[in-house]
Amino acid sequence: MLFKKIEILMNKLSHGGMEQINRCFTETEMVTNFSEKDKCLLVIVSLLLIRVSTTCALNAASKEDEAKALINEVLSENS
């Protein structure tokens, strides 16, 4: 269910990227039509991607202990 919501949100943003979060075009004007929930979801997904990237970089730099600590921190926040 959460994946589907993220997929739909990302599809809304796919052509304009992150800049598109504050604008959307109607036939005659530019309007904001993203809900606060959509904005929050995008921030959460972005933060998760940052953590995944950081964990991979730490692991590649042979800092497995720091990578494991980050993973454990994320898991403890979501339990």
C-alpha positions as CSV (number, residue, x, y, z in Angstrom):
1,M,0.0,0.0,0.0
2,L,2.8,2.5,0.9
3,F,4.8,1.5,-2.2
4,K,1.7,2.2,-4.4
5,K,1.3,5.7,-2.8
6,I,5.0,6.4,-3.3
7,E,4.8,5.2,-6.9
8,I,1.8,7.5,-7.6
9,L,3.5,10.5,-6.0
10,M,6.7,9.9,-7.9
11,N,4.7,9.6,-11.2
12,K,3.2,13.0,-10.5
13,L,6.7,14.4,-10.1
14,S,8.5,12.4,-12.8
15,H,8.7,15.1,-15.5
16,G,9.5,18.1,-13.3
17,G,11.4,16.3,-10.6
18,M,11.6,17.9,-7.1
19,E,10.8,21.3,-8.5
20,Q,7.4,20.1,-9.5
21,I,6.3,19.7,-5.8
22,N,5.2,23.4,-5.7
23,R,3.6,23.7,-9.1
24,C,1.2,22.0,-11.4
25,F,-0.4,23.4,-14.5
26,T,-4.1,23.6,-15.2
27,E,-5.5,24.7,-18.6
28,T,-5.0,28.3,-17.8
29,E,-2.8,28.7,-14.7
30,M,-0.2,27.3,-12.5
31,V,-1.6,26.1,-9.1
32,T,-0.4,24.3,-6.1
33,N,-2.3,21.0,-5.8
34,F,0.0,18.7,-3.8
35,S,-1.4,17.8,-0.4
36,E,0.7,18.2,2.8
37,K,0.6,14.4,3.0
38,D,2.2,14.1,-0.4
39,K,4.9,16.6,0.5
40,C,5.6,14.7,3.7
41,L,5.7,11.4,1.9
42,L,8.2,12.8,-0.6
43,V,10.5,14.1,2.2
44,I,10.3,10.7,4.0
45,V,11.2,8.8,0.8
46,S,14.1,11.3,0.1
47,L,15.4,10.8,3.6
48,L,15.3,7.0,3.2
49,L,17.2,7.2,-0.1
50,I,19.8,9.3,1.6
51,R,20.2,6.8,4.3
52,V,20.5,3.9,1.9
53,S,23.1,5.8,-0.2
54,T,25.0,6.7,3.0
55,T,25.0,3.1,4.2
56,C,26.3,1.9,0.8
57,A,29.0,4.5,0.8
58,L,30.1,3.5,4.3
59,N,30.1,-0.1,3.4
60,A,32.2,0.6,0.2
61,A,34.7,2.6,2.4
62,S,35.1,-0.5,4.6
63,K,33.3,1.2,7.5
64,E,30.9,-1.7,8.0
65,D,30.4,-0.9,11.7
66,E,29.1,2.6,10.9
67,A,26.9,1.2,8.2
68,K,25.4,-1.4,10.6
69,A,24.9,1.3,13.2
70,L,22.9,3.4,10.7
71,I,20.8,0.4,9.7
72,N,20.1,-0.4,13.3
73,E,19.1,3.2,14.0
74,V,16.6,3.1,11.1
75,L,15.2,-0.2,12.3
76,S,14.8,0.9,15.9
77,E,13.0,4.1,14.7
78,N,10.5,2.0,12.8
79,S,9.8,-0.7,15.3
